[in-house]
Amino acid sequence: MNLMLYGFQSRWLIVDCGMALRQDLPDTPLQIPDISSLATLGIRPEAIVITHGHEDHLGALGWLWPRLGCPIYATPLAAGIARQKLVEQGLATDAIRTFTPGSRFDAGPFGVQSINVAHSIPESVSLLLEVDRHRVLHTGDWKIDPAPVLGARTREQDFTRIAPVDLVVGDSTNAMVEHHSRSEGDVAKTLEKLMEGCEGRIVVSCFASNLARILAAGLAARRHHRRIALLGRAMEKMVRLGRELGYLDDFPETVPLSDIGYLPSEEILILATGSQGEPRAALSRLAANQHSALEIEPGDCIIFSSRAIPGNERAVARLQQAFTQRGARVFSDETHPGLHASGHPGRDELLSLYRWVQPAHLLPVHGESAHQQAHCDIADTLGIKSSILPVNGQWLRWNGKRMTVEDTLNLSPVIISQRKRARKPSVRQNDTVIVLPVTYQAETGQWQRVGRMLIDSQIDAFVDEETLGDWVDITLEGMAARSTRELAHLLEDRANHWLGEQLRQSSKVTIDVIDTTLQQ
């Protein structure tokens, strides 16, 4: 679930705040980290820093942030996803502060240098944490990808520049994998080649957060003259967010699911969520013939451009078998290698990183004990010391030269029912949230819109971004406000009235104004 706490002289910083999906329990509830011991220990974190936008790194923010109340630092993409998490719980989002990948900022007692890395979602970063004489590299999730499709590459010069470091807290997920992880560019080529042999409708399922895979599927669909439809709320949200941040500028326009019945099957490609066999996901409903807008027919092609997360293998196998029984052709990375690329480093990549940053010591995290031990063995070949295979709840002390176990906290599973969670959005059926980046022009005393807005609307036929942007620009002219809070309040009143006239229906508008003048 990825929640790491770093402290120095009784001041604390959290890195990541993730959640897990418990497919082993009835109704597949969510599990979030247990932070109840923080209050008992008198620990009050001063900041949360998010390394990237995957659910297992920020998905618990909506439940845990109200108990923490501190600033949340994230890159623009992760910040957009984090805002959705807070809004879903009816929370304000003004605690979120964006930083540019590669920038440096202070968070709690630490100086934080963010470093661009490739992963299966853009804007992933490693973090160099500096305090007193200590220099700790928290790698986050990363890989070395020569052709990442979207996002930055992991560059040698970015890491040699910070060498040497005292301690690496490093990703062990693929430490047992020989050689090098596959490139996203290779997956894009595999997807396009596989589509050549598909005659019926194509359904491609992948993680909604993997914008590179979504773009690759979209471009391949265009070259094969197929129209694209989106299946699943998470997919719709991520495509919208990806467009707003400029990552999917080349992604083809989509058609509504309700229209695909009028199109020839050989002209359709559907991007769907639910590749892990989640019972409530769109893909599972499709396999069970329970989807209102779509029915699988013999000859359709179902492409799983993902790999089963450990623990989900049986659910994924059942899902694939259900499609096969309906006469569909099923393709997966297991049967057609090249349909998925891991976002984590293999042995050769770990060796490269450690030659770059020259760490004295390793704390292997992520994965199970076998992965962590394999990671330690790799580090040992370069003379890097490691003494602990950490487990959840361990409180570790680092003195600059060695690591010791201070204590082991008693943690309990915190389970969130998805049934209760699923009813919450209905209360905001016509809600709209607009995140508006602005700068303050001191010489004129005016606020000015900058960059692109993020729009999360529950209204299907919402106004387009260009029309909304023109209205915001005109409204900001001559508007006097002493703070972003006051500016948001003034804009919300006018936006509710204006949108009511444009849409001919009521909509509760919330505007989060982000002052980029003061950002790093």
Summary of the structure (lengths in Angstrom):
residues: 520
radius of gyration: 23.5
end to end distance: 28.3
largest distance: 68.7
contacts: 1726
relative contact order: 0.11
helix: 32%
strand: 24%
